[in-house]
Amino acid sequence: MFDNLYAGFPKLIFVLLLGFVTFLLGHILKPFFFAIFWAILLAAIFSPLYKWLQLRFKSPNLCAGLSLAAVLITLILPAGFILALLVGETLDLYQSIHSSGGSWMNSINGALNSLSNHPFLARFNLDQQFITDKSVELLKFITNFLVKNLSAFTGNTIVFFVEFAVMLYCLFYFLRDGKKLIDTITHYMPVDEQHMNTFISEFLVTSKAALKFTFIIGGIQGLLGGLIFYITGVDRALVWGVLMVGLSIVPAIGNSIIWVPAGIIMLLLGHIWQGIAILLFGFVVISSVDNMLRPILLGQDIQMHSLLIFLSTLGGIAAFGFSGFVLGPVVAAFFLASWKMFLELSSQGNASEKAGLDP
């Protein structure tokens, strides 16, 4: 009796030990989670380049090194340059609002006076002082948010460079040994190869689609918005352009949150041609970029409802920070894929039971 009672005890102890060791490894790697994540993602994006280089060079180390150099030249160096400009522009905007708020208040008061003089709006007796105070508070909130997040991103320089170095180090080996690593993980995971390949495919498709949408579509819209702002004389055009890149993830409205109010404010301040140019350019050019490029870039890659993409993106940013705009949709895609597999396995199990019961 006691032999039967303790027959599964060693296996239980081993499973508990395995779970404990796995937890410890995850805890050890936790500080480098985002570095490893971005290394995996960049390796997946640049793997075609690595395979192309393999056809011309025999050395895997040389191919991985050249691919890593391509990542630095095409993505990381331009992003670092834009980030440095953005930090300077944001700090200038922050100081101009907090130290010389009078000029901003004068601009807002001028716009409100123009509104109040309109025959239709004059009937509502707008409280100009209240609206002015709230407008300045909103501007201060936006600049405080930008400065706080940029400071958090660039403040701890040592940690940033350590994580950056870890990302590049991991990226080199993911490029060189990515296929072997995937085969090894698939072999030791307690799921069959088909299900593991489904999860890998969902990760790659969803993350690539999120990057395409944000950096290509959003980047083009932000560039066009910043350009028209610069031409029409809007202050801090770079800051508003970068904000438009981030807001491009919002369905339907998108970065029109920036350029529509900007055009209206320019009209109210008496800058007629500038306001008309911003609004026309926004409606005709900026808005059409999304409609034209989304089917070309995304196609049918990501099978997810727009509402789920929107909620998972914003929720991911709230939970994971900057990387959340990719991690959020990836988690949502894993959720849908897991339930799809569960339903498939359940239907297969029910079919097998029915087959076994039939005489």
C-alpha positions in Angstrom: 0.0 0.0 0.0 2.8 2.4 0.9 4.6 1.6 -2.2 1.6 2.6 -4.3 1.2 5.8 -2.2 4.7 7.0 -2.7 5.1 5.7 -6.3 4.6 9.2 -7.8 6.5 11.1 -5.1 9.9 11.3 -6.8 8.2 12.6 -10.0 6.3 15.2 -8.0 9.5 16.4 -6.3 11.2 16.6 -9.7 8.4 18.7 -11.2 8.5 21.1 -8.2 12.3 21.4 -8.5 12.0 22.0 -12.2 9.4 24.7 -11.6 11.5 26.3 -8.9 14.6 26.4 -11.1 12.7 27.8 -14.0 11.3 30.5 -11.8 14.8 31.4 -10.6 16.1 31.6 -14.2 13.2 33.8 -15.1 13.9 36.0 -12.1 17.5 36.3 -13.0 16.7 37.2 -16.6 13.9 39.6 -15.6 16.1 42.8 -15.8 16.9 42.0 -19.4 13.5 41.0 -20.5 12.9 44.0 -22.9 16.5 43.8 -24.2 16.0 40.1 -25.1 12.5 40.8 -26.5 13.8 43.5 -28.9 16.8 41.3 -29.8 14.4 38.5 -30.8 12.2 40.9 -32.8 15.1 42.5 -34.6 16.6 39.1 -35.4 13.2 38.0 -36.9 13.0 41.2 -39.0 16.6 41.0 -40.3 16.8 37.2 -40.7 16.1 37.5 -44.5 19.2 39.7 -44.8 21.3 37.2 -42.8 20.1 34.4 -45.1 21.0 36.5 -48.1 24.5 37.1 -46.8 24.9 33.4 -46.1 24.6 32.8 -49.8 27.6 35.0 -50.4 29.8 34.4 -47.3 30.6 31.1 -45.7 31.3 32.5 -42.2 28.2 32.6 -39.9 30.0 35.1 -37.7 30.7 37.5 -40.6 27.1 37.3 -41.8 25.8 37.9 -38.3 28.2 40.8 -37.8 27.2 42.4 -41.1 23.5 42.0 -40.3 24.1 43.6 -36.9 25.9 46.5 -38.6 22.8 47.0 -40.8 20.6 47.1 -37.8 22.8 49.8 -36.3 22.9 51.9 -39.4 19.3 51.7 -40.5 17.5 51.7 -37.2 19.4 52.5 -34.0 21.6 55.4 -35.1 18.7 57.4 -36.7 16.5 56.6 -33.7 19.1 57.9 -31.3 19.6 61.1 -33.3 15.8 61.7 -33.4 15.6 61.0 -29.7 18.4 63.5 -28.9 16.6 66.2 -30.9 13.3 65.3 -29.3 14.7 65.7 -25.8 16.1 69.1 -26.6 12.9 70.3 -28.2 10.8 69.0 -25.4 12.9 70.7 -22.7 12.7 74.0 -24.6 8.9 73.6 -24.9 8.7 72.8 -21.2 10.7 75.8 -20.2 8.8 78.1 -22.5 5.4 77.1 -21.1 6.5 77.2 -17.4 8.8 80.2 -17.5 7.0 82.4 -20.0 3.4 81.3 -19.7 2.3 84.8 -20.5 3.0 84.4 -24.2 1.0 81.1 -24.3 -1.8 82.7 -22.4 -1.9 85.7 -24.8 -2.1 83.3 -27.7 -5.0 81.4 -26.1 -6.7 84.6 -25.1 -6.4 85.8 -28.7 -8.1 82.7 -30.0 -10.8 82.9 -27.4 -11.5 86.6 -28.2 -11.9 85.6 -31.9 -14.4 82.9 -30.8 -16.3 85.2 -28.5 -16.7 87.8 -31.3 -18.4 85.3 -33.5 -22.2 86.1 -33.6 -23.2 82.5 -33.0 -20.7 81.7 -30.2 -21.3 85.1 -28.5 -24.6 83.8 -27.3 -23.0 81.3 -25.0 -21.0 83.8 -22.9 -17.9 81.7 -22.8 -15.8 82.0 -19.5 -12.5 83.0 -21.1 -10.5 82.9 -17.9 -11.7 79.4 -17.1 -10.9 78.1 -20.6 -7.5 79.8 -20.6 -6.5 78.3 -17.2 -7.6 74.8 -18.3 -5.8 75.2 -21.6 -2.6 76.2 -19.9 -3.0 73.3 -17.5 -3.4 70.9 -20.4 -0.3 72.2 -22.1 1.7 71.8 -18.8 0.3 68.3 -18.3 1.5 67.3 -21.9 4.9 68.8 -21.4 5.3 67.3 -17.9 4.3 63.9 -19.3 6.9 64.2 -22.1 9.7 65.4 -19.9 9.0 62.8 -17.2 9.0 59.9 -19.7 12.0 61.1 -21.6 13.9 61.6 -18.4 13.0 58.1 -17.2 14.1 56.8 -20.6 17.4 58.6 -20.8 18.1 59.4 -17.1 19.8 56.2 -16.0 22.5 56.2 -18.6 24.4 53.3 -17.2 21.4 51.0 -17.1 20.4 52.0 -20.5 23.8 51.3 -22.1 24.0 47.9 -20.2 20.6 46.9 -21.6 21.6 48.2 -25.0 24.8 46.1 -25.0 22.9 43.1 -23.9 20.4 43.6 -26.7 23.2 43.8 -29.3 25.0 40.8 -27.8 21.8 38.7 -27.9 20.9 40.0 -31.4 24.2 38.7 -32.7 23.6 35.1 -31.5 19.9 35.2 -32.4 20.9 36.1 -36.0 23.6 33.4 -36.1 21.9 30.6 -34.2 18.2 31.5 -34.3 17.1 28.4 -36.2 19.0 26.1 -33.8 17.6 27.9 -30.7 14.0 27.6 -32.0 14.5 23.8 -32.8 16.0 23.3 -29.3 13.2 25.1 -27.5 10.5 23.3 -29.6 12.1 19.9 -28.8 12.1 20.5 -25.1 8.7 22.2 -24.8 5.8 20.0 -23.6 3.7 20.7 -26.7 3.9 19.3 -30.2 5.8 21.0 -33.0 2.7 22.2 -34.8 1.4 24.1 -31.8 4.8 25.6 -31.1 5.2 26.7 -34.7 1.7 28.4 -34.4 2.8 30.4 -31.4 6.1 31.4 -33.1 4.2 32.4 -36.2 1.7 34.5 -34.2 4.5 36.3 -32.4 6.4 37.1 -35.6 3.3 38.1 -37.6 1.8 40.3 -34.9 5.0 42.0 -33.8 6.0 42.7 -37.4 2.6 44.1 -38.2 2.7 46.4 -35.1 6.1 47.7 -36.1 5.1 48.2 -39.7 2.0 50.1 -38.6 3.8 52.3 -36.0 7.1 53.0 -37.7 6.2 53.1 -41.3 2.6 54.4 -41.5 3.0 56.4 -38.3 6.4 57.6 -39.2 5.3 58.9 -42.6 2.3 60.6 -41.0 4.5 62.2 -38.3 7.1 63.3 -40.9 4.4 64.9 -43.1 2.7 66.5 -40.0 6.0 67.9 -38.7 6.9 69.2 -42.2 3.6 71.1 -42.6 4.0 72.5 -39.1 7.5 73.6 -39.9 6.4 75.3 -43.1 3.5 77.1 -41.5 5.5 78.3 -38.6 4.1 76.1 -35.7 6.5 76.1 -32.8 8.3 72.8 -31.9 7.3 71.0 -35.1 9.5 68.1 -34.2 7.8 67.4 -30.9 4.3 67.5 -32.5 5.5 65.3 -35.4 6.8 62.6 -32.9 3.5 62.8 -31.0 1.7 62.2 -34.3 3.8 59.0 -34.8 2.6 57.7 -31.4 -1.0 58.8 -31.9 -1.2 57.0 -35.2 -2.0 53.8 -33.3 -5.4 55.2 -32.3 -8.0 53.9 -34.8 -10.3 56.3 -36.7 -9.0 59.4 -34.9 -5.3 58.9 -35.0 -3.0 61.9 -35.2 -5.8 64.2 -36.3 -5.9 64.9 -32.5 -2.9 67.1 -33.2 -3.3 68.6 -36.7 -7.0 69.5 -36.6 -6.8 71.6 -33.4 -3.5 73.1 -34.7 -5.2 74.2 -38.0 -8.2 75.6 -36.1 -6.0 77.6 -33.7 -4.0 79.1 -36.5 -7.3 80.2 -38.2 -8.5 81.7 -34.9 -5.2 83.6 -34.4 -5.6 85.2 -37.8 -3.1 83.0 -39.7 -5.5 82.2 -42.4 -3.4 80.6 -45.1 -1.4 78.6 -42.5 -4.6 77.2 -40.9 -6.1 76.3 -44.2 -2.9 74.7 -45.4 -2.7 72.5 -42.2 -6.3 71.4 -42.5 -6.2 70.7 -46.2 -2.9 68.9 -46.0 -4.1 66.9 -43.1 -7.4 65.8 -44.7 -6.0 65.2 -48.2 -2.5 63.9 -47.6 -1.9 62.8 -44.0 -5.2 61.0 -43.6 -4.8 59.2 -46.9 -1.5 57.6 -45.9 -3.2 55.2 -43.5 -5.9 54.2 -46.1 -3.3 53.7 -48.9 -0.5 51.9 -47.0 -2.4 49.8 -44.5 -3.6 47.2 -47.0 -0.2 47.1 -48.7 1.9 46.7 -45.5 -0.4 44.7 -43.3 -2.6 42.9 -45.8 -4.2 39.9 -44.0 -1.2 39.3 -41.8 -2.9 40.1 -38.5 -6.3 38.5 -38.0 -7.5 40.7 -35.1 -10.4 43.1 -34.7 -9.4 46.8 -34.7 -11.0 47.3 -31.2 -8.8 44.5 -29.7 -5.7 46.0 -31.4 -6.5 49.4 -30.0 -7.2 48.1 -26.4 -4.3 45.7 -26.3 -1.9 48.4 -27.6 -2.9 51.0 -25.1 -3.0 48.4 -22.3 0.4 47.1 -23.3 1.9 50.6 -23.2 0.3 51.1 -19.7 1.7 47.7 -18.5 5.1 47.5 -20.2 6.0 51.1 -21.2 7.4 51.8 -24.6 7.7 48.1 -25.6 4.0 47.7 -24.9 2.9 48.8 -28.3 4.3 45.5 -29.6 3.9 43.3 -26.5 0.2 44.2 -26.0 -1.0 43.0 -29.5 1.4 39.9 -29.1 -0.3 38.9 -25.8 -3.7 39.4 -27.4 -2.6 37.2 -30.4 -1.3 34.5 -28.0 -4.7 34.6 -26.2 -6.6 34.1 -29.4 -4.3 31.4 -30.6 -4.5 29.5 -27.3 -8.2 29.5 -27.3 -8.3 28.4 -30.9 -6.0 25.5 -30.1 -8.0 24.6 -27.0 -11.2 24.4 -29.0 -9.5 22.4 -31.7 -8.1 19.9 -29.2 -11.5 19.7 -27.4 -13.3 18.9 -30.7 -10.6 16.3 -31.6 -11.0 14.7 -28.2 -14.8 14.6 -28.5 -14.5 13.1 -31.9 -12.2 10.4 -30.6 -14.5 9.6 -27.7 -17.5 9.3 -30.1 -15.4 7.0 -32.4 -14.5 4.8 -29.5 -18.1 4.5 -28.4 -19.4 3.5 -31.8 -19.6 -0.2 -32.3 
